[in-house]
Amino acid sequence: MRKYILEAHAALKRVYGDKSYSDEALGRGEVSAMTTKLTYGVLEKDILLEYILGQCVSKKPRLDAWILLKIGAYSLLELSDMPAYAIVSECVESAKVLPNVRGASGFVNAVLKRVASRDFTLPAEGDANYLSVTRSVPQWFIDRLVKEYGATAALATLDSPPYEYEHARANTRLATLSDIAAKLSAEGEKYELTEAGGIGVKVSQTVKSLFASGKITYQSASSMLAVQAMGIFDGCKILDMCSAPGGKSVYMSELDRSGSVVACELHSFRLKQIQSYCERMRCDNVLPVLADGTKPNPQWKEAFDFVLVDAPCTCFGTYKKHPDVFIQRGEGDISKLAVTQKAILKNAAEYVKRGGVILYSTCTLFDEENRAVVNALLTGGRFVLEKIEGLSGVDGGRYCDNDGSVRILPHGIYDGFYIAKLRRKK
């Protein structure tokens, strides 16, 4: 257990201390299931753990000790198959070897014993902070969710469990979805076909092999729907203004193999991610380009049939899959990113041909980054929202009656997403 505690501590320190994303913090090598469970468990329960530990200490310790206490408290609350005394002991021993926690083993022991004996209280139903603490999400997030979607939808979202599979799709250059399903069945692997045209899989050696060979790639159902909403036809010129790591660019290139996709990225190291993605997927009609979407490019004026603006956003729609988003982002980031989004969309309006389509999407939830950004472009009269077709089999048909934009709350196979299809008139 101690090994996993120390590994999770190192990953969590990168998240809390360096603001790394959790998948990056865990590293690219093989990571044990228990290390992953502890790392993501602490992040998922962060607000709850803060609330509980706040009652068990008179003064918050330095970061290293605080992270260790969170790992211990999470383990005491969630690892029912391990005795409480053993969890406390392993955390105390871990304190003795962590550089910035040495000398605090007695403190760690005392605090975790209080947690083990349930020497704390939780808010009662009806208390102002009840949902925030028990669902472990920021209060501002709940307030905004209720304001924009209503109390019923907000509560359903908060109580929706994370999807138990990883969502993937077949690389149609190399295999059909039926081929992938047959391979998984032959290997005795669990999977489920999804209404988005993808497949839910449990990560295994078979799945890793399919990924490494380029026959499948991980892509969320909501992300797939955003690409499908564009209505791409053969022989298009497509611009992806915010492409990295390249998933939507490659998917568009598969849907239109006789066309071409220009995939833009602001940072050179992320441009390499797009290139690697294309190589793994055997994709030869995507051109990665270093470009800043907020800066006008006169050479692209009216040059593209389709422009995708999968805008940089707060990513709050992915919080069930990436619980560290609330550590990386706050409510104040919403208005900051909206400025960037409007600048990118304004430039996109110059790059699409008359009669062409801009598809604007984000993986966040609130109108300030979504409909308000789109409305800023619509006021000029050059664009109109166009109904998104092909949604009758999606999520019980709840998005069929749309005005050209769709809001998806996180649930089941779907990340929270916003999709808007804009047709240029003149």
C-alpha positions in Angstrom: 0.0 0.0 0.0 2.8 2.4 0.9 4.2 2.2 -2.7 0.8 3.3 -4.1 0.5 6.1 -1.5 3.9 7.5 -2.5 3.2 7.2 -6.2 -0.2 8.9 -5.8 1.4 11.6 -3.6 4.0 12.4 -6.4 1.2 12.6 -9.0 -1.0 14.8 -6.8 1.8 17.1 -6.0 2.2 17.8 -9.7 -1.5 18.5 -9.9 -1.8 20.7 -6.8 1.6 22.2 -6.9 2.6 22.5 -10.5 -1.0 22.7 -12.0 -0.3 19.7 -14.2 -3.3 17.8 -15.6 -4.0 14.5 -13.9 -3.2 12.3 -16.9 0.1 14.1 -17.4 0.9 13.9 -13.7 0.5 10.2 -13.6 3.1 9.8 -16.4 3.1 8.0 -19.7 4.4 4.6 -18.4 2.4 1.8 -16.8 0.6 3.0 -13.7 -1.0 0.6 -11.2 -4.7 0.5 -10.7 -4.4 1.4 -7.1 -2.2 4.4 -7.7 -4.7 5.6 -10.3 -7.6 5.0 -7.9 -6.0 7.0 -5.1 -5.0 9.9 -7.4 -8.4 10.3 -9.2 -10.2 9.5 -6.0 -8.6 12.3 -4.1 -9.3 14.7 -7.0 -12.9 13.6 -7.3 -13.5 14.1 -3.5 -11.3 17.1 -3.1 -13.9 19.5 -1.7 -15.3 16.8 0.6 -11.8 16.0 1.9 -11.0 19.6 2.4 -14.2 20.0 4.5 -13.5 16.9 6.6 -9.9 17.6 7.2 -10.6 21.2 8.0 -12.4 19.9 11.1 -9.6 17.7 12.1 -6.7 20.2 12.1 -6.3 23.5 13.9 -4.0 24.8 11.2 -3.7 23.7 7.6 -0.2 22.2 7.1 2.1 22.6 4.1 1.1 21.1 0.8 3.1 17.8 1.0 1.5 16.9 4.4 -1.9 18.1 3.2 -1.8 15.9 0.2 -0.8 12.9 2.3 -3.7 13.6 4.6 -6.1 13.7 1.7 -4.8 10.3 0.4 -5.3 8.9 3.9 -8.7 10.4 4.4 -9.9 9.2 1.0 -8.6 5.7 1.7 -10.4 5.6 5.1 -13.6 6.7 3.5 -13.5 4.6 0.3 -11.2 1.5 0.8 -13.6 -0.7 2.8 -11.6 -3.8 2.2 -8.6 -2.5 4.1 -8.6 -2.1 7.9 -8.5 1.5 9.1 -5.5 0.9 11.3 -3.5 -0.4 8.4 -4.3 2.7 6.3 -3.3 5.0 9.1 -0.1 3.0 9.7 0.9 3.1 6.0 0.3 6.8 5.8 2.4 7.4 8.9 5.3 5.3 7.5 5.0 7.3 4.2 5.3 10.5 6.1 8.7 9.3 7.4 10.1 9.1 3.9 8.5 12.1 2.2 11.1 14.9 2.2 8.7 17.7 3.3 6.7 15.6 5.7 9.4 14.1 7.8 8.9 15.0 11.4 5.1 15.2 11.0 4.3 11.5 11.3 2.8 12.1 14.7 0.6 14.8 13.3 -0.5 12.6 10.4 -1.3 9.8 12.8 -3.4 12.0 15.0 -5.4 13.6 12.2 -6.1 10.3 10.4 -7.2 8.6 13.6 -9.8 11.4 13.9 -11.0 10.7 10.4 -11.0 7.0 11.0 -13.2 7.5 14.1 -15.5 9.8 12.1 -14.8 12.7 14.4 -16.4 15.1 11.9 -19.8 16.2 10.7 -21.2 16.7 7.2 -23.7 19.4 6.2 -27.3 18.3 6.6 -29.7 18.2 3.6 -31.0 21.7 3.2 -27.8 23.4 4.4 -26.5 25.9 1.9 -23.3 23.9 1.3 -24.9 20.5 1.3 -24.6 19.7 -2.4 -21.2 21.3 -2.8 -19.7 19.2 0.0 -21.5 15.9 -0.6 -21.1 16.0 -4.4 -17.6 17.6 -4.0 -18.1 20.4 -6.6 -17.6 24.2 -6.1 -20.7 26.1 -4.9 -20.3 28.6 -7.6 -20.5 25.8 -10.2 -23.8 24.5 -8.7 -25.3 28.0 -8.5 -24.5 28.6 -12.1 -25.7 25.2 -13.2 -29.0 25.7 -11.5 -29.4 29.2 -12.9 -28.7 28.2 -16.6 -30.3 24.7 -16.6 -32.7 24.5 -13.7 -32.5 22.7 -10.4 -33.8 19.3 -11.8 -31.3 19.1 -14.6 -28.5 20.4 -12.3 -29.1 17.7 -9.7 -29.4 15.0 -12.3 -26.0 16.1 -13.7 -24.4 16.1 -10.3 -25.7 12.6 -9.5 -24.9 11.1 -12.9 -22.1 8.5 -12.5 -19.0 8.7 -14.6 -19.0 6.5 -17.7 -17.5 3.1 -16.8 -15.8 2.6 -20.2 -13.4 4.5 -22.3 -15.1 5.8 -25.4 -13.3 5.1 -28.6 -14.0 4.8 -32.4 -12.7 2.7 -35.2 -10.2 4.2 -37.6 -12.1 3.5 -40.8 -8.9 3.6 -42.9 -7.8 0.4 -41.2 -10.8 -1.3 -39.7 -14.6 -1.1 -39.4 -16.4 -0.9 -36.1 -17.6 -4.5 -36.7 -13.9 -5.6 -37.1 -13.1 -4.1 -33.8 -16.1 -5.6 -32.1 -15.3 -9.0 -33.5 -11.7 -8.8 -32.3 -12.8 -7.8 -28.8 -15.3 -10.6 -28.7 -12.7 -13.1 -29.8 -10.5 -12.0 -27.0 -13.3 -12.1 -24.4 -13.1 -8.4 -23.8 -16.0 -6.3 -22.5 -17.3 -3.6 -24.8 -20.5 -1.8 -25.9 -21.4 -0.1 -29.1 -22.6 3.4 -28.6 -25.2 5.5 -30.4 -22.6 8.1 -31.4 -21.0 5.5 -33.7 -18.2 4.6 -31.3 -17.5 1.8 -28.8 -17.1 1.8 -25.1 -14.1 -0.4 -24.0 -12.2 -1.4 -20.9 -8.5 -0.6 -21.3 -6.6 -3.9 -21.7 -3.6 -5.2 -23.5 -5.9 -6.0 -26.5 -7.3 -2.5 -26.5 -3.8 -1.0 -26.1 -2.6 -3.0 -29.1 -5.5 -1.8 -31.2 -4.7 1.7 -30.2 -1.0 1.4 -30.9 -1.7 0.0 -34.3 -4.0 2.9 -35.1 -7.1 0.7 -35.6 -8.9 2.6 -32.8 -8.5 6.0 -31.1 -10.0 7.4 -28.0 -12.6 10.1 -28.7 -15.5 11.1 -26.6 -19.0 10.6 -27.9 -19.7 14.4 -27.7 -16.6 15.2 -29.7 -17.7 12.7 -32.4 -21.2 14.4 -32.5 -19.6 17.8 -33.0 -17.7 16.6 -36.1 -20.8 14.8 -37.5 -22.9 17.9 -37.0 -20.8 19.7 -39.7 -22.3 17.7 -42.5 -19.0 17.3 -44.4 -19.1 16.2 -48.0 -16.5 14.8 -50.4 -13.7 17.0 -51.6 -13.9 19.8 -49.0 -11.3 22.2 -47.9 -11.5 22.2 -44.1 -9.8 24.4 -41.5 -9.5 23.3 -37.9 -8.5 26.4 -36.0 -7.7 24.8 -32.6 -6.7 21.3 -33.5 -4.4 19.7 -30.9 -4.1 16.9 -30.1 -5.7 16.3 -33.5 -8.7 14.0 -32.9 -11.3 16.1 -34.7 -9.0 16.9 -37.6 -8.3 13.2 -38.2 -11.9 12.3 -37.8 -12.9 14.9 -40.4 -10.2 13.7 -42.7 -11.7 10.2 -42.5 -15.2 11.4 -43.3 -13.8 13.3 -46.4 -10.8 11.3 -47.7 -10.7 13.2 -51.0 -10.6 16.5 -49.2 -8.0 18.2 -47.1 -7.7 19.5 -43.5 -5.5 22.3 -42.3 -4.9 21.7 -38.6 -3.8 24.8 -36.6 -2.0 24.9 -33.3 -0.5 27.8 -31.4 2.4 25.8 -29.7 5.0 23.9 -31.5 5.1 21.0 -29.0 1.4 20.5 -29.5 1.9 20.6 -33.2 4.0 17.5 -32.8 1.1 15.9 -31.0 -1.0 16.4 -34.1 1.7 15.0 -36.3 2.1 11.9 -34.1 -1.7 11.4 -34.1 -1.8 11.5 -37.9 1.1 9.1 -38.2 -0.5 6.6 -35.9 -3.9 6.8 -37.7 -2.2 6.6 -41.2 -3.7 9.9 -42.1 -2.2 11.7 -45.1 -4.7 14.5 -45.8 -4.2 16.6 -42.7 -1.6 19.5 -42.8 -0.5 20.6 -39.3 0.2 24.3 -39.3 1.7 26.5 -36.5 -0.8 29.4 -36.2 -2.5 31.7 -33.7 -6.2 31.6 -34.2 -6.7 35.0 -32.6 -4.5 36.6 -35.3 -6.0 37.3 -38.7 -4.5 35.4 -41.7 -5.4 37.2 -45.0 -4.1 34.2 -47.0 -7.1 32.2 -45.7 -9.8 34.7 -46.6 -12.8 32.8 -48.0 -10.6 29.7 -48.6 -12.5 26.9 -46.8 -15.8 25.1 -47.1 -15.9 24.3 -43.4 -14.2 25.8 -40.5 -14.1 24.1 -37.1 -13.6 26.3 -34.0 -13.3 23.8 -31.2 -12.4 26.7 -29.0 -10.1 26.7 -25.9 -12.4 26.7 -23.0 -12.7 26.1 -19.3 -13.5 22.4 -19.9 -16.1 22.2 -17.1 -18.2 19.8 -19.1 -15.5 17.1 -18.6 -15.3 17.3 -14.8 -16.5 13.8 -14.3 -13.7 12.4 -16.3 -11.2 15.1 -15.3 -12.0 16.1 -11.8 -8.8 18.2 -11.6 -10.5 20.8 -13.8 -11.7 22.6 -10.7 -8.2 22.9 -9.5 -6.9 24.2 -12.9 -9.8 26.5 -13.6 -12.1 28.8 -11.6 -15.2 30.9 -12.4 -13.1 33.9 -13.3 -11.6 32.0 -16.2 -15.0 31.9 -18.0 -15.0 35.6 -19.0 -11.3 35.5 -19.8 -11.7 32.7 -22.2 -14.8 34.1 -23.8 -12.7 37.0 -25.1 -10.3 34.6 -26.8 -13.2 32.6 -28.2 -14.8 35.6 -29.7 -11.5 36.6 -31.4 -11.0 33.2 -32.9 -14.6 33.0 -34.1 -14.4 36.5 -35.6 -11.4 35.3 -37.7 -13.1 32.1 -38.7 -15.9 34.2 -40.2 -13.4 35.6 -42.7 -12.0 32.2 -43.6 -15.2 30.4 -44.6 -16.6 30.7 -48.1 -20.0 32.2 -48.8 -22.5 29.4 -48.2 -19.9 27.5 -46.1 -20.2 26.3 -42.5 -18.6 27.2 -39.2 -19.0 24.7 -36.5 -18.3 26.2 -33.0 -17.9 23.8 -30.1 -16.6 23.7 -26.6 -16.5 21.1 -23.8 -17.9 23.5 -21.3 -21.3 24.3 -20.0 -22.1 28.0 -19.5 -23.6 30.4 -22.0 -20.9 33.0 -21.6 -18.5 30.7 -23.4 -21.1 29.2 -25.7 -24.3 30.9 -26.9 -23.0 34.4 -26.0 -19.9 33.9 -28.1 -22.0 32.7 -31.1 -24.5 35.5 -30.7 -21.6 38.0 -31.0 -21.1 36.7 -34.5 -24.7 36.4 -35.4 -25.4 40.1 -34.8 -23.5 41.0 -37.9 -26.1 39.4 -40.1 -23.6 37.4 -42.2 -24.4 34.1 -40.5 -27.4 32.2 -39.4 -27.8 29.1 -37.2 -28.7 26.1 -39.2 -30.5 23.1 -37.7 -28.2 20.2 -36.8 -29.6 17.0 -38.5 -29.0 13.4 -37.7 -29.7 13.5 -34.0 -32.8 11.3 -33.9 -30.9 8.3 -32.5 -28.9 10.3 -30.0 -29.8 10.4 -26.3 -33.4 9.5 -26.9 -33.9 12.1 -29.6 -33.8 15.0 -27.0 -31.7 17.2 -29.4 -33.8 16.7 -32.5 -35.7 19.9 -32.1 -32.7 22.3 -32.2 -32.2 25.8 -33.5 -28.8 25.1 -34.8 -27.2 24.8 -31.4 -27.2 22.0 -28.8 -26.3 21.9 -25.2 -25.2 18.6 -23.7 -24.9 18.1 -20.0 -22.4 15.5 -18.8 -24.1 12.1 -18.4 -23.6 8.5 -19.5 -21.3 8.4 -22.6 -21.5 12.1 -23.1 -19.2 14.9 -21.8 -20.8 18.3 -21.3 -20.6 20.0 -24.7 -21.9 22.9 -26.7 -22.3 22.6 -30.5 -23.4 25.4 -32.9 -23.6 25.2 -36.7 -23.4 28.5 -38.5 -24.0 28.9 -42.2 -22.5 32.0 -44.0 -25.1 33.8 -46.0 -23.1 36.6 -47.5 
